[in-house]
């Protein structure tokens, strides 16, 4: 395994982590959670984050019921 391949893989993982962080923050979850999921699972992790329910909408509906 060459050094350039390792650096490229790390850069792609960090990119998916950043994308996961952005998606998670829009879905009402912590950015750290999104980064970890995106970094560890890559493309499939970001797809999973996109498919998750929006937690901030759930919080608003819970507040209305109280």
N, CA and C atoms as a LAMMPS dump frame, in Angstrom:
ITEM: TIMESTEP
0
ITEM: NUMBER OF ATOMS
198
ITEM: BOX BOUNDS ff ff ff
-5.0000000000000000e+02 5.0000000000000000e+02
-5.0000000000000000e+02 5.0000000000000000e+02
-5.0000000000000000e+02 5.0000000000000000e+02
ITEM: ATOMS id mol type element x y z
1 1 1 N 0.864 -1.174 0
2 1 2 C 0 0 0
3 1 3 C 0.907 1.232 0
4 2 1 N 0.658 2.099 -0.928
5 2 2 C 1.492 3.293 -1.026
6 2 3 C 0.97 4.386 -0.111
7 3 1 N 1.842 5.32 0.169
8 3 2 C 1.483 6.425 1.049
9 3 3 C 0.407 7.307 0.423
10 4 1 N 0.475 7.489 -0.89
11 4 2 C -0.505 8.35 -1.541
12 4 3 C -1.911 7.75 -1.466
13 5 1 N -2.01 6.431 -1.576
14 5 2 C -3.32 5.784 -1.465
15 5 3 C -3.874 5.939 -0.054
16 6 1 N -3.027 5.791 0.938
17 6 2 C -3.444 5.952 2.324
18 6 3 C -3.916 7.378 2.591
19 7 1 N -3.196 8.363 2.103
20 7 2 C -3.594 9.758 2.287
21 7 3 C -4.887 10.069 1.539
22 8 1 N -5.037 9.501 0.349
23 8 2 C -6.266 9.703 -0.413
24 8 3 C -7.459 9.096 0.324
25 9 1 N -7.291 7.887 0.865
26 9 2 C -8.365 7.229 1.61
27 9 3 C -8.742 8.028 2.85
28 10 1 N -7.757 8.563 3.53
29 10 2 C -8.018 9.381 4.711
30 10 3 C -8.753 10.661 4.336
31 11 1 N -8.361 11.268 3.221
32 11 2 C -9.029 12.492 2.765
33 11 3 C -10.483 12.22 2.395
34 12 1 N -10.745 11.091 1.751
35 12 2 C -12.125 10.733 1.387
36 12 3 C -12.946 10.479 2.648
37 13 1 N -12.35 9.794 3.631
38 13 2 C -13.052 9.514 4.885
39 13 3 C -13.383 10.812 5.624
40 14 1 N -12.454 11.748 5.646
41 14 2 C -12.706 13.04 6.297
42 14 3 C -13.779 13.812 5.532
43 15 1 N -13.772 13.708 4.213
44 15 2 C -14.806 14.36 3.407
45 15 3 C -16.197 13.812 3.705
46 16 1 N -16.305 12.485 3.783
47 16 2 C -17.595 11.888 4.136
48 16 3 C -17.975 12.232 5.571
49 17 1 N -16.982 12.354 6.442
50 17 2 C -17.26 12.764 7.809
51 17 3 C -17.826 14.169 7.871
52 18 1 N -17.235 15.067 7.083
53 18 2 C -17.728 16.45 7.046
54 18 3 C -19.141 16.505 6.466
55 19 1 N -19.387 15.73 5.428
56 19 2 C -20.723 15.684 4.838
57 19 3 C -21.729 15.106 5.832
58 20 1 N -21.329 14.061 6.542
59 20 2 C -22.193 13.472 7.56
60 20 3 C -22.489 14.446 8.683
61 21 1 N -21.493 15.237 9.056
62 21 2 C -21.671 16.241 10.098
63 21 3 C -22.696 17.287 9.666
64 22 1 N -22.615 17.716 8.428
65 22 2 C -23.553 18.701 7.895
66 22 3 C -24.975 18.145 7.864
67 23 1 N -25.114 16.914 7.369
68 23 2 C -26.433 16.301 7.274
69 23 3 C -27.037 16.106 8.663
70 24 1 N -26.215 15.632 9.6
71 24 2 C -26.714 15.389 10.954
72 24 3 C -27.176 16.681 11.615
73 25 1 N -26.453 17.768 11.404
74 25 2 C -26.865 19.04 12.009
75 25 3 C -28.191 19.519 11.427
76 26 1 N -28.429 19.262 10.146
77 26 2 C -29.699 19.643 9.53
78 26 3 C -30.852 18.76 10.001
79 27 1 N -30.522 17.543 10.44
80 27 2 C -31.542 16.606 10.914
81 27 3 C -31.787 16.726 12.414
82 28 1 N -31.145 17.682 13.082
83 28 2 C -31.371 17.887 14.502
84 28 3 C -30.537 16.986 15.392
85 29 1 N -29.474 16.429 14.876
86 29 2 C -28.588 15.569 15.655
87 29 3 C -27.246 16.265 15.83
88 30 1 N -26.39 15.712 16.678
89 30 2 C -25.104 16.357 16.929
90 30 3 C -24.18 16.185 15.726
91 31 1 N -23.354 17.179 15.515
92 31 2 C -22.403 17.129 14.405
93 31 3 C -21.367 16.036 14.613
94 32 1 N -21.004 15.789 15.874
95 32 2 C -20.022 14.743 16.179
96 32 3 C -20.551 13.375 15.755
97 33 1 N -21.824 13.118 16.029
98 33 2 C -22.451 11.858 15.624
99 33 3 C -22.378 11.684 14.102
100 34 1 N -22.723 12.716 13.374
101 34 2 C -22.7 12.652 11.912
102 34 3 C -21.31 12.452 11.363
103 35 1 N -20.317 13.104 11.978
104 35 2 C -18.946 12.945 11.506
105 35 3 C -18.473 11.514 11.701
106 36 1 N -18.752 10.954 12.868
107 36 2 C -18.291 9.593 13.139
108 36 3 C -18.941 8.589 12.19
109 37 1 N -20.246 8.734 11.978
110 37 2 C -20.948 7.82 11.066
111 37 3 C -20.41 7.978 9.64
112 38 1 N -20.246 9.209 9.182
113 38 2 C -19.726 9.44 7.84
114 38 3 C -18.297 8.969 7.67
115 39 1 N -17.472 9.183 8.67
116 39 2 C -16.059 8.788 8.609
117 39 3 C -15.92 7.268 8.587
118 40 1 N -16.653 6.581 9.457
119 40 2 C -16.496 5.128 9.566
120 40 3 C -17.186 4.362 8.445
121 41 1 N -18.366 4.832 7.997
122 41 2 C -19.143 4.065 7.034
123 41 3 C -19.183 4.69 5.64
124 42 1 N -18.606 5.867 5.466
125 42 2 C -18.472 6.478 4.146
126 42 3 C -19.797 6.751 3.464
127 43 1 N -19.889 6.311 2.218
128 43 2 C -21.069 6.559 1.392
129 43 3 C -22.325 6.002 2.046
130 44 1 N -22.249 4.778 2.559
131 44 2 C -23.427 4.148 3.158
132 44 3 C -23.843 4.849 4.447
133 45 1 N -22.881 5.383 5.177
134 45 2 C -23.207 6.136 6.381
135 45 3 C -23.94 7.423 6.077
136 46 1 N -23.513 8.12 5.028
137 46 2 C -24.193 9.365 4.667
138 46 3 C -25.6 9.086 4.135
139 47 1 N -25.764 7.988 3.401
140 47 2 C -27.104 7.609 2.94
141 47 3 C -27.987 7.297 4.145
142 48 1 N -27.43 6.59 5.121
143 48 2 C -28.183 6.293 6.334
144 48 3 C -28.591 7.546 7.077
145 49 1 N -27.704 8.524 7.135
146 49 2 C -28.042 9.792 7.786
147 49 3 C -29.149 10.526 7.038
148 50 1 N -29.119 10.451 5.722
149 50 2 C -30.176 11.092 4.932
150 50 3 C -31.527 10.434 5.164
151 51 1 N -31.531 9.132 5.429
152 51 2 C -32.785 8.405 5.606
153 51 3 C -33.334 8.509 7.023
154 52 1 N -32.546 9.019 7.963
155 52 2 C -33.025 9.156 9.342
156 52 3 C -34.108 10.218 9.43
157 53 1 N -34.996 10.043 10.404
158 53 2 C -36.045 11.031 10.623
159 53 3 C -35.438 12.311 11.175
160 54 1 N -36.089 13.413 10.877
161 54 2 C -35.65 14.709 11.375
162 54 3 C -36.016 14.82 12.849
163 55 1 N -35.031 14.824 13.699
164 55 2 C -35.264 14.824 15.133
165 55 3 C -35.764 16.178 15.632
166 56 1 N -35.401 17.272 14.983
167 56 2 C -35.856 18.587 15.43
168 56 3 C -37.36 18.741 15.229
169 57 1 N -37.925 18.136 14.198
170 57 2 C -39.376 18.17 13.995
171 57 3 C -40.079 17.372 15.075
172 58 1 N -39.48 16.266 15.494
173 58 2 C -40.074 15.462 16.566
174 58 3 C -40.087 16.237 17.875
175 59 1 N -39.039 17.006 18.138
176 59 2 C -38.979 17.811 19.357
177 59 3 C -40.074 18.876 19.356
178 60 1 N -40.318 19.492 18.2
179 60 2 C -41.337 20.527 18.108
180 60 3 C -42.727 19.937 18.327
181 61 1 N -42.985 18.763 17.793
182 61 2 C -44.302 18.152 17.968
183 61 3 C -44.492 17.7 19.417
184 62 1 N -43.419 17.298 20.08
185 62 2 C -43.505 16.921 21.486
186 62 3 C -43.837 18.145 22.342
187 63 1 N -43.264 19.291 21.996
188 63 2 C -43.526 20.517 22.751
189 63 3 C -44.965 20.966 22.593
190 64 1 N -45.564 20.74 21.439
191 64 2 C -46.958 21.13 21.205
192 64 3 C -47.922 20.29 22.051
193 65 1 N -47.556 19.036 22.284
194 65 2 C -48.424 18.151 23.051
195 65 3 C -48.435 18.477 24.531
196 66 1 N -47.39 19.133 25.012
197 66 2 C -47.293 19.447 26.444
198 66 3 C -48.148 20.624 26.837
